[in-house]
């Protein structure tokens, strides 16, 4: 089976002036496109730091452990490409779409945005992988490089379906084994699950470079409902009967407040966070998170 193409031609054309990059690139993690000095497992010793989940065991200084009874990792100066991870929420609420963009769900938008990041990483010579979280557990494609690995990731995206609720934390343990310190993580979710928010906060606290895109429907932004409606939670099955017009102002106020709290919480964790509504250009959130090649952020309407 040929790898699917999630990227519309117009969006693909606009990707040419974007590049992936991390804020801590200097002295931390370099770009595949423009190699820079970074700390890792090289030959020229630079410093020690405390062991973190995801570090390779061969980097531990066992002699220092014997003296201190603590795990320390030897860091060295090296040239290193970026490793980009797509952390995708594939729980049931991500199947939500609306009439403003027929055939486009939150998960569809997440797949296209993921394909765009993969294309950028491939162009730059960077590594990339996928960690998709669904009700049946974790769907993982380890980080790799090259066109064949891109096709493997795209096929995994094609098979991915929104289902179930956010799983227990133990099911997500492989994330810590695969996504190493210094990796660039892009989280794509509606962020309605506390477990998802807690996960990205933990990744950021553990020295992963985390950015997030909250995927919203047009109906959530505008609440255009009139007359009686039955609203239900796709993950819990809870239902609410309400008059659309009567509930509109209260919903918009409370939903805006909840989004503001989320944005503040993620900012406090050092996470770059943007919102994306399904009727907006698909590359718009990437332009807000990652710089154009000229070094300037392109306008969202591009």
Secondary structure, DSSP 8 states (H G I E B T S, - for coil): ------S-HHHHHHGGGB----TTTTTT---SSS--EEEES-SEEEEEEE--TT--GGGB-HHHHHHHSS-EEEEEEEE---EEEEEEE-SGGGG-B-GGGTT-BHHHHHHHHHHHHHHHHHHHT-EEEEEEEETTEEEEEEEE-SHHHHHHHHHHHHH----S----GGGGHHHHHHS-TT-EEEEEE---SHHHHHHHHHHHHTT-EEEEEEEE-HHHHH----SEEEEE-TTT--EEEEEHHHHHHHHHHHHHHHHHHHHHHHHHTT-EEEEEETTS-TTHHHHHHS-BTTSS---TT-
